[in-house]
Amino acid sequence: MKRKQAVIFEIGWNACINCGACVAVCPQESGFISPFDTIAVHTPCDIACMVCEDICPVSTITHVAA
C-alpha cells in the first residue's frame, strides 16, 4: 500500500468559526492542536487523511504538499 504524502494545513482565519469540528475528528496526537483550538497549521501532517477538510462547515481548511 502506497503511503500518503505529508501535507501542511492552512486555515482561512477570517472564515473560521472555531467550531472545533476539525479537532474532534483529527486522528493525530493531542499535540497537533493549535493555540487557537484548531488543527495545527504550518506543521507537517504525515497521516494526511483530510477528514478535517471534509468536515469543516465553512470549507476554510486547505492543504499543500509538505
Summary of the structure (lengths in Angstrom):
residues: 66
radius of gyration: 11.1
end to end distance: 20.0
largest distance: 38.0
contacts: 156
relative contact order: 0.39
helix: 20%
strand: 21%
